[in-house]
Amino acid sequence: MTEDPCDDCGEPVSDALSRTVQLAVDRTQIDAQRLCPDCFADWIDRYQHEMGTDEGSSVDIDDDDIIVD
Protein backbone atom coordinates (compact mmCIF):
# COMPACT_ATOMS: atom_id res chain seq x y z
CA MET A 1 0.00 0.00 0.00
CA THR A 2 1.52 3.34 -1.02
CA GLU A 3 1.38 6.52 1.00
CA ASP A 4 1.60 9.32 -1.58
CA PRO A 5 0.90 12.88 -0.42
CA CYS A 6 -2.48 14.59 -0.64
CA ASP A 7 -2.40 17.20 -3.42
CA ASP A 8 -4.02 19.76 -1.11
CA CYS A 9 -2.43 19.45 2.34
CA GLY A 10 0.62 17.34 1.45
CA GLU A 11 0.04 14.77 4.21
CA PRO A 12 0.71 11.13 3.28
CA VAL A 13 -2.45 9.17 2.52
CA SER A 14 -2.87 5.50 1.66
CA ASP A 15 -4.47 4.48 -1.63
CA ALA A 16 -7.38 2.90 0.24
CA LEU A 17 -8.27 6.24 1.88
CA SER A 18 -7.52 8.64 -0.99
CA ARG A 19 -10.11 10.10 -3.34
CA THR A 20 -9.44 11.49 -6.80
CA VAL A 21 -11.32 14.53 -8.08
CA GLN A 22 -11.13 14.92 -11.86
CA LEU A 23 -12.23 17.80 -14.08
CA ALA A 24 -12.82 17.02 -17.74
CA VAL A 25 -14.14 19.17 -20.57
CA ASP A 26 -15.27 17.49 -23.78
CA ARG A 27 -13.75 14.24 -22.49
CA THR A 28 -10.32 15.90 -22.11
CA GLN A 29 -8.95 15.81 -18.57
CA ILE A 30 -8.15 19.33 -17.36
CA ASP A 31 -7.18 18.58 -13.77
CA ALA A 32 -6.99 15.71 -11.30
CA GLN A 33 -6.35 15.94 -7.58
CA ARG A 34 -5.59 13.11 -5.15
CA LEU A 35 -7.07 14.07 -1.79
CA CYS A 36 -7.06 12.71 1.75
CA PRO A 37 -10.49 12.19 3.40
CA ASP A 38 -10.41 15.57 5.23
CA CYS A 39 -9.42 17.55 2.12
CA PHE A 40 -12.02 15.65 0.06
CA ALA A 41 -14.71 16.62 2.59
CA ASP A 42 -13.54 20.25 2.38
CA TRP A 43 -13.64 20.03 -1.44
CA ILE A 44 -17.25 18.74 -1.32
CA ASP A 45 -18.24 21.57 1.05
CA ARG A 46 -16.66 24.18 -1.26
CA TYR A 47 -18.34 22.62 -4.31
CA GLN A 48 -21.75 22.64 -2.66
CA HIS A 49 -21.31 26.24 -1.51
CA GLU A 50 -19.95 27.57 -4.83
CA MET A 51 -22.40 25.66 -7.01
CA GLY A 52 -25.36 26.59 -4.83
CA THR A 53 -26.26 23.00 -4.00
CA ASP A 54 -26.51 23.64 -0.26
CA GLU A 55 -29.85 22.53 1.13
CA GLY A 56 -32.36 25.35 0.89
CA SER A 57 -30.49 27.35 -1.75
CA SER A 58 -31.43 27.71 -5.37
CA VAL A 59 -29.58 28.63 -8.52
CA ASP A 60 -31.22 30.15 -11.59
CA ILE A 61 -29.75 28.62 -14.73
CA ASP A 62 -31.26 27.80 -18.09
CA ASP A 63 -31.35 24.20 -19.30
CA ASP A 64 -29.01 25.33 -22.10
CA ASP A 65 -26.30 26.01 -19.50
CA ILE A 66 -26.25 22.43 -18.22
CA ILE A 67 -24.06 19.89 -20.02
CA VAL A 68 -24.16 16.28 -18.86
CA ASP A 69 -21.81 13.72 -20.37
Summary of the structure (lengths in Angstrom):
residues: 69
radius of gyration: 15.0
end to end distance: 32.8
largest distance: 45.6
contacts: 130
relative contact order: 0.17
helix: 25%
strand: 30%
